[in-house]
Amino acid sequence: MPKTRAYSIRAEDVAAESERAGGDFDQVDISRVLRLDDLELREVGRSDVHMKILAVSGEHNVDHAVLADTVNIAETRGGKIYPGNSAVGEVLAVGSDVTRFAAGDIVLTHCNGGPDEYGYPTRIWAYDADDSIGWYSEEAVVGDWQLVKAPVDCGLSLWEIAALPLRAPTAYHLWRRALGIFRVKVSREQLATLNVLSFGGGVGELFLMLARAEGHNAFFCAGSDARRAALERFGVVGIDQKEYNRFATRDDVRKFSRKLRDLTNGVQAHIVCDMLRGPVFAAGLAAAARCGVNVSAGWQLSQEVTYNSTLQSVKQVTIDHTHYETPVGCEAATALYGSVFKPTIHSEVYPFEDLGRCMHEMHKNTQTGIPIVRVAKDLPASVAKIA
Ligand SMILES: NC(=O)c1ccc[n+]([C@@H]2O[C@H](COP(=O)([O-])OP(=O)(O)OC[C@H]3O[C@@H](n4cnc5c(N)ncnc54)[C@H](OP(=O)(O)O)[C@@H]3O)[C@@H](O)[C@H]2O)c1
């Protein structure tokens, strides 16, 4: 098989950058660690698909890998990983057993890197799944089970479609879990319209799009003015997180909770999507209504949470932790592209060679939406019209 250009993260570069930054995550330059490398593609097996990558999105697990927070994943996986677990591609060739895809199809990757007996990921592709090669590359060979047909006629642009393969299934799973748990406690007959709160970021905004599509009240507490403004067109009420100092003190949390109380006639939020934990968790919990549900698939600000068990028991509040979708759930989430999911993307679509800068700007939290990287210079006609 030919070689392709692919980004890699090496443990020695992670260590060198950490040392240069004096161990301060804020000083780490992500672009100094992400390297454009050569990768030899594996042979196309009977169940494999060979594809050309058209566009990818910037994903936070790359940040986690470069910072070696959570775990030092490059070191754990033998010293080097090839990141990137959200991509849109064009099928170039398929193995002899592949029937779902053919050359010329436009496809999306999902990153469930090892489904358990119920389909839930035990591992994430291009992160902790053994031997998994990511898709921040010009070409890739993947198993056909990792692909979903791209809904190119859903009304979204190619770049908006590229924003969704990782974040939309995550939001979809969080939403169906949170709603299911809430409905165990309170039936639709008892309360049809819920108050749903989410915090900043791509997954958080998609979560609220699901809530709005089902007729619920939605509140987005984010620091980004552009993001809040974008969500207002879906009827989502924006709350500036910076007015509450990103919940630095208990007083900030109390003020935020009071604000939400005012906005909800004293009821608070029946469903809260967190994604960050740390101070955001405390704020989400303080804003929970009776019988509320607090869900998260992220731990960007902290892996540990503490809470008053007595208080949550008395309020009948459920705290739930999730982790990406099943392959079937990824297909279901994809069916909502364009109708429910209309993502906010960052103003610049980055060229492939600037993927490091893209990831660094994401680390600095300066982007106005989900960051997209154009990988292919030449696009097939089927998607050139939506680029
Ligand atoms: N387990 C899974 O399956 C799974 C799947 C997807 C994502 N995740 C994780 O979930 C997290 C969010 O993912 P995402 O894709 O939604 O991220 P994203 O689109 O990059 O958004 C992250 C958002 O967090 C907010 N933020 C950043 N720093 C903050 C701070 N110090 N305090 C408060 N808010 C801050 C920012 O919003 P504002 O500035 O507007 O407030 C930012 O836009 C990431 O850690 C990611 O790794 C997990």
Ligand as a Chemical Component Dictionary entry (heavy atoms), coordinates in Angstrom:
data_LIG
# 
_chem_comp.id                   LIG 
_chem_comp.type                 NON-POLYMER 
_chem_comp.pdbx_formal_charge   0 
_chem_comp.three_letter_code    LIG 
# 
loop_
_chem_comp_atom.comp_id 
_chem_comp_atom.atom_id 
_chem_comp_atom.alt_atom_id 
_chem_comp_atom.type_symbol 
_chem_comp_atom.charge 
_chem_comp_atom.model_Cartn_x 
_chem_comp_atom.model_Cartn_y 
_chem_comp_atom.model_Cartn_z 
_chem_comp_atom.pdbx_ordinal 
LIG N1  N1  N 0  -16.603 10.548 26.262 1  
LIG C1  C1  C 0  -17.034 10.917 25.079 2  
LIG O1  O1  O 0  -17.606 10.127 24.370 3  
LIG C2  C2  C 0  -16.824 12.323 24.625 4  
LIG C3  C3  C 0  -17.286 12.723 23.366 5  
LIG C4  C4  C 0  -17.130 14.052 22.975 6  
LIG C5  C5  C 0  -16.479 14.941 23.800 7  
LIG N2  N2  N 1  -16.004 14.524 25.017 8  
LIG C6  C6  C 0  -15.325 15.479 25.897 9  
LIG O2  O2  O 0  -16.229 16.496 26.303 10 
LIG C7  C7  C 0  -15.581 17.740 26.397 11 
LIG C8  C8  C 0  -16.310 18.777 25.544 12 
LIG O3  O3  O 0  -16.302 18.328 24.212 13 
LIG P1  P1  P 0  -16.769 19.249 23.006 14 
LIG O4  O4  O 0  -16.523 18.512 21.759 15 
LIG O5  O5  O -1 -18.145 19.761 23.270 16 
LIG O6  O6  O 0  -15.723 20.433 23.150 17 
LIG P2  P2  P 0  -15.578 21.772 22.374 18 
LIG O7  O7  O 0  -16.574 21.879 21.264 19 
LIG O8  O8  O 0  -14.165 21.956 22.082 20 
LIG O9  O9  O 0  -16.018 22.803 23.485 21 
LIG C9  C9  C 0  -15.384 22.938 24.712 22 
LIG C10 C10 C 0  -16.055 24.131 25.359 23 
LIG O10 O10 O 0  -15.789 24.150 26.724 24 
LIG C11 C11 C 0  -15.894 25.474 27.175 25 
LIG N3  N3  N 0  -14.744 25.722 28.042 26 
LIG C12 C12 C 0  -13.454 25.688 27.719 27 
LIG N4  N4  N 0  -12.682 25.966 28.797 28 
LIG C13 C13 C 0  -13.516 26.168 29.797 29 
LIG C14 C14 C 0  -13.344 26.504 31.154 30 
LIG N5  N5  N 0  -12.127 26.672 31.689 31 
LIG N6  N6  N 0  -14.418 26.618 31.925 32 
LIG C15 C15 C 0  -15.643 26.451 31.396 33 
LIG N7  N7  N 0  -15.873 26.143 30.116 34 
LIG C16 C16 C 0  -14.824 26.007 29.319 35 
LIG C17 C17 C 0  -15.831 26.404 25.995 36 
LIG O11 O11 O 0  -17.090 27.032 25.799 37 
LIG P3  P3  P 0  -17.355 28.555 26.210 38 
LIG O12 O12 O 0  -16.055 29.299 26.201 39 
LIG O13 O13 O 0  -18.325 29.069 25.206 40 
LIG O14 O14 O 0  -17.952 28.483 27.596 41 
LIG C18 C18 C 0  -15.534 25.447 24.839 42 
LIG O15 O15 O 0  -16.160 25.812 23.661 43 
LIG C19 C19 C 0  -14.131 17.502 25.968 44 
LIG O16 O16 O 0  -13.323 17.367 27.114 45 
LIG C20 C20 C 0  -14.179 16.199 25.203 46 
LIG O17 O17 O 0  -12.988 15.473 25.265 47 
LIG C21 C21 C 0  -16.178 13.246 25.437 48 
# 
loop_
_chem_comp_bond.comp_id 
_chem_comp_bond.atom_id_1 
_chem_comp_bond.atom_id_2 
_chem_comp_bond.value_order 
_chem_comp_bond.pdbx_ordinal 
LIG N1  C1  SING 1  
LIG C1  O1  DOUB 2  
LIG C1  C2  SING 3  
LIG C2  C3  SING 4  
LIG C2  C21 DOUB 5  
LIG C3  C4  DOUB 6  
LIG C4  C5  SING 7  
LIG C5  N2  DOUB 8  
LIG N2  C6  SING 9  
LIG N2  C21 SING 10 
LIG C6  O2  SING 11 
LIG C6  C20 SING 12 
LIG O2  C7  SING 13 
LIG C7  C8  SING 14 
LIG C7  C19 SING 15 
LIG C8  O3  SING 16 
LIG O3  P1  SING 17 
LIG P1  O4  DOUB 18 
LIG P1  O5  SING 19 
LIG P1  O6  SING 20 
LIG O6  P2  SING 21 
LIG P2  O7  DOUB 22 
LIG P2  O8  SING 23 
LIG P2  O9  SING 24 
LIG O9  C9  SING 25 
LIG C9  C10 SING 26 
LIG C10 O10 SING 27 
LIG C10 C18 SING 28 
LIG O10 C11 SING 29 
LIG C11 N3  SING 30 
LIG C11 C17 SING 31 
LIG N3  C12 SING 32 
LIG N3  C16 SING 33 
LIG C12 N4  DOUB 34 
LIG N4  C13 SING 35 
LIG C13 C14 SING 36 
LIG C13 C16 DOUB 37 
LIG C14 N5  SING 38 
LIG C14 N6  DOUB 39 
LIG N6  C15 SING 40 
LIG C15 N7  DOUB 41 
LIG N7  C16 SING 42 
LIG C17 O11 SING 43 
LIG C17 C18 SING 44 
LIG O11 P3  SING 45 
LIG P3  O12 DOUB 46 
LIG P3  O13 SING 47 
LIG P3  O14 SING 48 
LIG C18 O15 SING 49 
LIG C19 O16 SING 50 
LIG C19 C20 SING 51 
LIG C20 O17 SING 52 
# 
